[in-house]
């Protein structure tokens, strides 16, 4: 049975349920980089940004926020539809609170059935951390009576940190590190099912020899996890891995050396899961060179020698990002080679055998002025990718690159001007499902922003519907509308038909017509965003519409 805390005052604001029926007209994706969409304001000093797809055409974003009393962090979140309209309370809805406690860290993931698994570390005072888990529905409503305690700090453990959640069948695997007296760390994992039962050791399974962190959990293909961690904090420290099976025990005879001695940590690293649960890793080593490797769920390195240098140019490289699709891996990184003004973005692609497919020195993605940049990368369409970097002159920018390493856009597109740039690495990039990119980021002033650039490089103004290009001019008013809206063809052509579409392109209503001015009945539709597709003999025009 779950280990619940009946005295814990867990508070999910009732405003979530109410706000789910509300859509704010002022908060759709912005088309102005000087005024990006605001998800949350600095009033609560937001931190710890997380974001991922909601599996239904929209996105979740979560963060820590101390708006309640200015001292204690709670978890807040927002769900946005495909067009950038918030589906929860304005400025974010309260998702998790513990009385007299501050949430020091949290992790959250969407499970296969659409539910959410939230893990929090909170404490009333230093060195008294407690980790709890909670199952939420798609609108962040709790499904268990109270959170389930996973573990708590106590002798010899001082602090818990870096929670991670990996969805598996019937629940999730949860990871974290303990910090012991003397400053050493240990990586731990446990498993929790959908009923709230903690299935492995009472305070987690401590992986033998996993004595530092940070770490990551990757699926092993058989309902367990491959855990990858860095073995120390100094430059050059290597990475190790251990596969933990579905019963919570080591699946390999010994920890695996992922990187060779002397070719370890020198910057960031990124991990992905490829075919047959192979693990892909790109990282910056101690010589400031980007490296690429793969290893199997059996603990075998696939390339010989391993790792592979991503770029042969004699430059300082870092800020690596990576995506994988259909047997091909694309890596981008920051590079200081001339004529860079600090760091430019370069790109390389590899096939499944580790062969580079572009120039051995990589190809240029963006040449922009930067300060301390962070790269991002998402899959686009037809083998292309969209890379990002935060420029201190051009703003937070994106560029789509074709699979052959040629640019798909004539120039980068900017989410925002530099005044609204992400605060270093506090940014998340996600594919929009239609060949474009969505990003959420946190500014130095504490504002959570969001933005969307479509596959053609256009900021905002994107319905997610592949409507035909308009060849006739149509006016739609009022907008927002209540029970009726008027569509008028300004060239006097008769309107032949009007469709009302949902934000995923589904047709919800069809009205035949035969005049240049048509009154459209919206009374049967719930409040929210729609697309009005108006047909005339000249063509089709689509208008985004908000029903109040």
Secondary structure as UniProt FT lines:
FT   TURN            6..7
FT   HELIX           15..19
FT   TURN            20..21
FT   HELIX           25..27
FT   TURN            33..34
FT   STRAND          37..40
FT   HELIX           42..44
FT   STRAND          47..53
FT   STRAND          59..65
FT   TURN            67..69
FT   STRAND          74..80
FT   TURN            82..83
FT   TURN            90..91
FT   STRAND          93..96
FT   TURN            99..100
FT   STRAND          102..110
FT   TURN            112..113
FT   STRAND          116..123
FT   TURN            126..127
FT   STRAND          130..136
FT   TURN            138..139
FT   STRAND          148..152
FT   TURN            155..156
FT   STRAND          157..168
FT   TURN            169..170
FT   STRAND          171..180
FT   TURN            181..182
FT   STRAND          185..193
FT   TURN            194..195
FT   TURN            202..203
FT   STRAND          205..206
FT   TURN            208..209
FT   STRAND          215..219
FT   STRAND          225..230
FT   TURN            235..236
FT   STRAND          239..244
FT   TURN            246..247
FT   STRAND          256..257
FT   TURN            261..262
FT   STRAND          265..273
FT   HELIX           275..277
FT   STRAND          279..285
FT   TURN            286..287
FT   STRAND          290..295
FT   TURN            297..298
FT   STRAND          308..309
FT   STRAND          317..325
FT   TURN            326..327
FT   STRAND          328..335
FT   TURN            338..339
FT   STRAND          344..350
FT   TURN            352..353
FT   TURN            360..361
FT   STRAND          363..366
FT   STRAND          370..379
FT   TURN            382..383
FT   STRAND          385..391
FT   TURN            392..394
FT   STRAND          395..401
FT   TURN            403..404
FT   STRAND          413..416
FT   HELIX           418..420
FT   TURN            424..425
FT   STRAND          427..431
FT   STRAND          437..442
FT   TURN            444..445
FT   STRAND          448..453
FT   TURN            455..456
FT   STRAND          474..477
FT   STRAND          484..489
FT   TURN            490..491
FT   STRAND          495..501
FT   TURN            503..504
FT   STRAND          507..515
FT   STRAND          517..521
FT   TURN            523..524
FT   STRAND          528..536
FT   TURN            537..538
FT   STRAND          539..547
//
